[in-house]
């Protein structure tokens, strides 16, 4: 019997666990370690952030799924990887610290024959002064962040309804951050909500990005081939920004938010 240990239960980790369970059969052990109790379909957070979807629509509890699929689950964070094992066992091991409330802070060492590291990115708001929770910005990076972002958007809309102009800036923060696509999608969701509320004419909407050009998306752009014609993502996105009246500022690195 082989033991497969998966760190992370997001899109990659959760998918790996389900496929491995199906492909390996019952004779092998599959275990997932994640500090989160719920799975979040992150791409839909942009809809939670404008109130078009509720948090419950983009998350579900992991434990019942893994119990049904005969997948081991530890609600914990990995704090050390020991690929050569230790004095007691030469197999690789991972030290974990539980985040499950009833076991919070306790530690354990898990052995593995195969390890999948699918922990994903770490949010690092502290890289930019004034950004993130406790700062002066909102986020759709997690479901809870998106709920708060929608509440703040509703407050701005109410101010706009009084006739007071407002500026809304949507984009990326630190110059090295990625996932520009989420900001691109969210800015047009915000634009739509403002139009639906009848206050778009009073709002200045700005897209702020570290991309070298519109449509870059961190992958040096794309080319669409449709009906015999080729269109670049820069041309396509630029046209969309002009059509919707959204200002775009590219090649930026946010140093401070006040």
C-alpha positions in Angstrom: 0.0 0.0 0.0 1.2 3.5 -0.9 0.3 6.7 1.0 -0.2 9.8 -1.0 -0.3 13.1 1.0 -1.7 16.2 -0.6 -1.0 19.7 0.8 -3.8 22.1 0.0 -7.5 21.6 -0.9 -8.1 24.3 -3.4 -8.8 23.8 -7.1 -5.6 21.8 -7.6 -5.4 19.8 -4.3 -9.1 18.9 -4.2 -9.1 17.8 -7.8 -5.9 15.7 -7.3 -7.4 14.0 -4.3 -10.7 13.1 -6.1 -8.9 11.8 -9.2 -6.3 9.8 -7.2 -9.0 8.2 -5.1 -10.8 7.1 -8.3 -7.7 5.9 -10.1 -5.8 4.2 -7.3 -8.6 2.2 -5.8 -9.1 1.3 -2.2 -5.7 -0.4 -1.7 -3.9 2.9 -1.5 -4.3 5.7 1.0 -5.0 9.3 0.0 -4.8 12.1 2.6 -5.4 15.8 2.3 -4.1 18.5 4.6 -5.7 22.0 4.5 -6.0 24.8 7.1 -9.5 25.5 5.6 -12.6 23.7 6.5 -14.4 24.7 3.3 -13.6 24.6 -0.4 -14.0 27.9 -2.3 -14.6 28.2 -6.1 -12.4 31.3 -6.2 -13.3 32.4 -9.8 -16.9 33.0 -8.6 -15.8 35.4 -5.8 -16.1 38.2 -8.4 -19.9 37.6 -8.3 -20.1 37.5 -4.6 -18.2 40.8 -4.6 -21.2 42.5 -6.4 -24.0 40.6 -4.6 -24.9 38.5 -7.6 -24.0 35.3 -5.7 -24.0 34.5 -2.0 -21.0 33.1 -0.1 -22.9 29.8 0.3 -23.0 29.5 -3.5 -19.2 29.3 -3.8 -18.2 27.2 -0.8 -18.9 23.8 0.7 -17.5 21.8 3.6 -14.6 19.5 2.8 -14.9 16.9 5.6 -18.2 15.3 4.5 -16.9 14.9 0.9 -13.7 13.3 1.9 -15.5 11.0 4.4 -17.8 9.8 1.7 -14.9 9.3 -0.7 -12.7 7.5 1.8 -10.1 10.3 1.7 -8.2 11.1 4.9 -8.5 14.8 5.9 -6.6 16.9 8.4 -7.7 20.5 8.9 -4.3 21.8 9.6 -1.4 23.7 8.1 1.9 22.2 7.0 4.8 23.7 8.9 7.7 21.5 7.7 8.5 19.0 5.0 11.0 16.3 5.7 11.7 14.5 2.4 14.3 12.2 4.0 12.2 11.4 7.0 13.7 11.3 10.5 15.6 9.0 12.9 12.5 6.8 13.3 11.4 6.3 9.7 13.2 7.0 6.4 9.9 7.8 4.6 9.2 11.4 3.9 7.1 13.2 6.4 5.2 16.5 6.9 4.8 18.2 10.2 1.3 19.8 10.6 -0.3 22.1 13.1 -4.1 21.8 13.4 -6.4 24.7 12.7 -9.5 22.6 13.6 -10.9 24.4 16.6 -11.0 21.4 19.0 -7.4 20.6 18.1 -6.0 24.0 17.4 -2.3 24.3 18.0 -1.6 20.6 18.4 0.9 19.1 16.0 1.4 15.8 14.3 3.9 14.2 11.8 2.4 12.5 8.8 4.3 10.0 6.6 4.0 9.8 2.9 5.3 7.8 -0.1 4.2 10.5 -2.6 3.7 14.1 -1.8 1.7 16.7 -3.8 2.3 20.3 -2.8 -0.8 22.2 -3.9 -0.8 24.9 -1.3 -1.3 27.7 -3.9 -0.4 31.4 -3.4 -0.2 33.2 -0.1 -2.0 36.5 0.1 0.6 39.1 1.0 -1.3 42.4 1.6 1.5 43.6 3.9 3.8 44.0 0.8 1.9 47.2 0.1 1.3 49.7 2.8 -2.3 50.4 3.5 -3.7 47.4 1.6 -5.9 44.6 2.7 -7.9 43.9 5.9 -7.3 46.8 8.3 -6.1 48.9 5.4 -8.0 51.0 2.8 -8.8 48.4 0.2 -11.3 45.6 -0.4 -10.6 42.2 -2.0 -12.3 39.3 -3.7 -9.5 36.9 -3.0 -11.5 34.9 -0.6 -15.3 34.4 -0.2 -15.3 36.4 3.1 -13.4 39.2 1.5 -15.8 39.3 -1.4 -18.8 39.6 0.9 -17.2 42.6 2.5 -16.3 44.1 -0.9 -20.0 43.9 -1.9 -21.1 45.7 1.3 -18.6 48.5 0.7 -19.8 48.7 -3.0 -23.4 49.1 -1.8 -22.2 52.0 0.5 -20.6 53.7 -2.4 -23.7 53.3 -4.5 -25.8 54.9 -1.8 -23.4 57.9 -1.7 -23.6 58.2 -5.5 -27.4 58.3 -5.2 -27.1 61.5 -3.2 -25.4 63.1 -6.2 -21.9 63.0 -4.8 -19.3 61.8 -7.4 -17.1 58.9 -6.4 -14.0 57.3 -7.8 -13.7 53.5 -7.8 -10.3 51.9 -8.4 -10.1 48.2 -9.2 -6.9 46.3 -10.0 -3.7 44.7 -8.7 -1.6 46.0 -5.9 2.1 45.2 -5.6 3.9 45.1 -8.9 4.9 41.5 -8.7 1.4 40.2 -8.0 -0.5 38.0 -10.5 -4.0 37.0 -11.3 -4.8 40.1 -13.3 -7.8 38.3 -14.8 -9.8 38.6 -11.6 -9.4 42.4 -11.4 -10.3 42.6 -15.1 -13.5 40.7 -14.6 -14.4 42.4 -11.4 -14.1 45.9 -12.7 -16.7 45.2 -15.4 -19.0 43.6 -12.8 -18.7 46.8 -10.8 -19.4 48.9 -13.9 -22.5 46.8 -14.5 -23.8 47.2 -11.0 -23.3 51.0 -11.2 -25.3 51.1 -14.4 -28.1 48.9 -12.9 -28.3 51.4 -10.0 -28.5 54.3 -12.4 -25.4 56.1 -11.0 -22.8 55.2 -13.5 -22.6 58.8 -14.8 -21.5 60.0 -11.4 -18.7 57.4 -11.0 -15.2 57.4 -12.2 -14.1 53.8 -12.7 -10.4 53.1 -13.0 -8.6 49.8 -13.8 -5.1 49.8 -12.2 -2.8 47.0 -13.3 0.9 46.0 -13.4 0.4 44.5 -16.9 2.6 46.0 -19.6 -0.4 46.5 -21.8 -4.1 45.8 -21.7 -4.9 42.2 -22.5 -1.5 41.0 -21.3 -3.0 39.1 -18.3 0.5 38.1 -17.2 0.9 35.8 -20.2 2.2 38.3 -22.8 -1.3 38.6 -24.3 -3.3 36.3 -26.6 -4.4 36.2 -30.2 -8.0 35.2 -31.1 -8.6 33.6 -34.5 -12.3 34.0 -35.5 -14.0 33.7 -38.9 -10.6 34.1 -40.6 -9.6 37.2 -38.7 -7.0 37.5 -36.0 -7.6 39.9 -33.0 -5.1 40.5 -30.2 -6.3 40.6 -26.6 -4.9 44.1 -26.4 -7.2 45.4 -29.1 -10.2 43.4 -27.8 -9.8 44.6 -24.2 -8.9 48.2 -25.2 -12.2 48.3 -27.2 -14.1 47.1 -24.2 -12.6 49.7 -21.9 -13.5 52.5 -24.3 -17.0 51.2 -24.8 -17.7 51.0 -21.1 -15.9 54.2 -20.2 -13.5 52.5 -17.8 -10.1 54.3 -17.5 -7.1 52.0 -17.6 -3.7 52.7 -16.1 -1.1 50.0 -17.0 2.4 49.2 -15.9 1.9 50.3 -12.3 3.3 49.2 -9.0 1.2 50.4 -6.0 3.6 51.5 -3.3 1.1 52.8 -0.7 -2.7 53.2 -0.2 -4.0 56.0 1.9 
